[in-house]
Each structure stands twice: as structure tokens, then as C-alpha cells.
Amino acid sequence: GVWHRIRQTNGTWTDATRVDTNGGIYDIAATGLPDGTVHLHTLVSGTGVYDRARSAAGSWAAGATRIDTNDSINAIASAALPDGSLHILTAVPGNGVWHRKAWEANATRIDTNASVTAISAAGLADGTLQLDVAVEGSGVWHRSRTTAGTWGGSAVQVDGNGRIFSTYTVGLGDNSVHVGTNVDLS
């Protein structure tokens, strides 16, 4: 399952609370909306992507809602923008990267690279959406979505290490983008 803890504004941490007991979860992503809600996205083996919300008052929804039934998805990322929109990005082996603005009925393919193994995303204060993908043997590549909703034409390689298997993306209030990687050292 998934466990959740909170770092309070005074710097103390709460005890962990289990918010999902599904043993089939193999990837997670989460983001906070400007209204104070948290959305947890889980990738469940053989069934797709689920969303569970935590209200600004602190209570979790009783259950998760399936938002994508594609059972081939192997990685997930989510991000929120200042306008309150929620974005879910998924990678499908052999089929590229897909983007869904919640709660659109269908995802749109935004990248056809069949070798994406991990993804991460962040929303910036300027309203842009940032996406980073790890590509097997090729490193990390970055794309941006404008405030008008269009994705940049080509991805830019930001790290050429071909042994990266995981990445994170963080956007700060000054609109800087921070990207981290996890590298196989074996």
C-alpha cells in the first residue's frame, strides 16, 4: 500500500498513515493543488491509474477512482498548475508518453519515444508544465508545455548518462526547474 506523512510548517513530521492498502501498486505520483487538496496517483499492476484525493481539511476520499484503464503503463507523474488544473503523465513501453488534464476523457500522446522508462513532472508558478523522461541508454530529456497548452517541438537532453533509471522534477517559485536522477552503479 501507500503511506502518507506530513511535514508541518513548524518542521515536525506526523506519523505515517496508510492511505491505500492495494498490494498491486508499483508506482506512485502526487501533487498538491492551490486549493490545498492533494492528489495521489497510483499505478496498479494490470489495471491502470487511480486517483485518490485528500481534502484541504485533511480527510482522504474513501476510495480511489480509476482514471486510466491502460494496463500497459509502466511509469506515472503528476503536476498541478497555479490555475488549479491537474495533469497526469504516463509512459507506455513501445508507445511513448501520454498527457491527460484531469478529468479529460482521453489522454493525448505527446512523445513517441518507445524507450521511455521513467517520467517526472512539475508545474511552475508561470503556468508552464515541465516534463522530464529517462530514456533507456540515452539519459534524461526535457520538454515544456506553454501556458497556451502546447508542448515544445523537441525534447532537450539534460543528462546524457545512459544508466539513469529514475528521475524527479521540481519547480520552484522563481520558475527554475530542478531535475534529479537515480543512476545504476552496478
NORBELGI-V563877 format. One record per residue. SS is DSSP state (hx for helix, st for strand, lp for the rest). Layout:
SS / SS
This chain:
lp / st / st / st / lp / lp / st / lp / lp / lp / lp / lp / st / lp / lp / lp / st / st / st / st / lp / lp / lp / lp / st / st / st / st / st / st / st / st / lp / lp / lp / lp / lp / st / st / st / st / st / st / st / lp / lp / lp / st / st / st / st / st / st / st / lp / lp / lp / lp / lp / st / lp / lp / lp / lp / st / st / st / st / lp / lp / lp / lp / st / st / st / st / st / st / st / st / lp / lp / lp / lp / lp / st / st / st / st / st / st / st / lp / lp / lp / st / st / st / st / st / st / lp / lp / lp / lp / lp / lp / st / st / st / st / lp / lp / lp / lp / st / st / st / st / st / st / st / st / lp / lp / lp / lp / lp / st / st / st / st / st / st / st / lp / lp / lp / st / st / st / st / st / st / st / lp / lp / lp / lp / lp / st / lp / lp / lp / lp / st / st / st / st / lp / lp / lp / lp / st / st / st / st / st / st / st / st / lp / lp / lp / lp / lp / st / st / st / st / st / st / st / lp / lp / lp
